[in-house]
Amino acid sequence: MKIFPYLNFDGKAEAAFNFYRSVFGGEFVGGIQYITDAPGMEEIPEDEKNRVMHVCLQINPDLKIMASDTLPSMGHVYKAGNNNYISLDMDSLDEAKRIYSALSEGGTIEMELQKTFWGAYFASFMDQFGIGWMINYDLKSGEE
């Protein structure tokens, strides 16, 4: 398992990550993905269409930082303090399920652990102490 910081912004993720890349170096893995790249987002308000769905800055082989922008139209409320998550990249789906089940108990689920359109199982939630977590398991070739 690897642990990485995941940051949320209120429409400034792209500017922030261009700045971080200028400071730390590195490359964007998979480019910058925007809200309009996701299926089912055709009805999103015009002022949210260019917000970042996901960006990952790989600084070195062992360090990356990731981020997205909040979507007020979907009920996301940005405030200092809820803009940081701990993201866990899991080694197996069984491990992802175990950690998700234990860590989310008594917390507030934002997205259940489920298969996503980007080829992973993913979940996000606040634990019982108010700490934000994201769990991701990238499917390997041949896995469903």
BELMOJO-V612540 format. One record per backbone hydrogen bond with DSSP energy under -1.0 kcal/mol. NH is the residue of the N-H (numbers start at 0). CO is the residue of the C=O. Records with the same first field share a line. If there is no record, write none. Layout:
# BELMOJO-V612540
NH=CO ; CO
This chain:
# BELMOJO-V612540
1=88
3=86
5=84
6=65
7=82
8=67
15=11
16=12
17=13
18=14
19=15
20=16
21=17
22=18
23=19
24=20
26=57
28=55
32=53
34=50
35=48
36=33
37=34
40=37
43=40
47=44
50=47
52=32
53=32
54=66
56=64
57=26
58=62
59=62
62=59
64=56
65=4
66=54
67=6
68=51
69=8
73=70
74=71
75=70
81=78
84=5
85=131
86=3
87=133
88=1
89=135
95=91
96=92
97=93
98=94
99=95
100=96
101=97
102=98
103=99
106=103
107=125
109=123
110=123
113=121
115=119
118=115
120=136
121=113
122=134
123=110
124=132
125=107
126=130
129=126
132=124
133=85
134=122
135=87
136=120
138=118
142=139
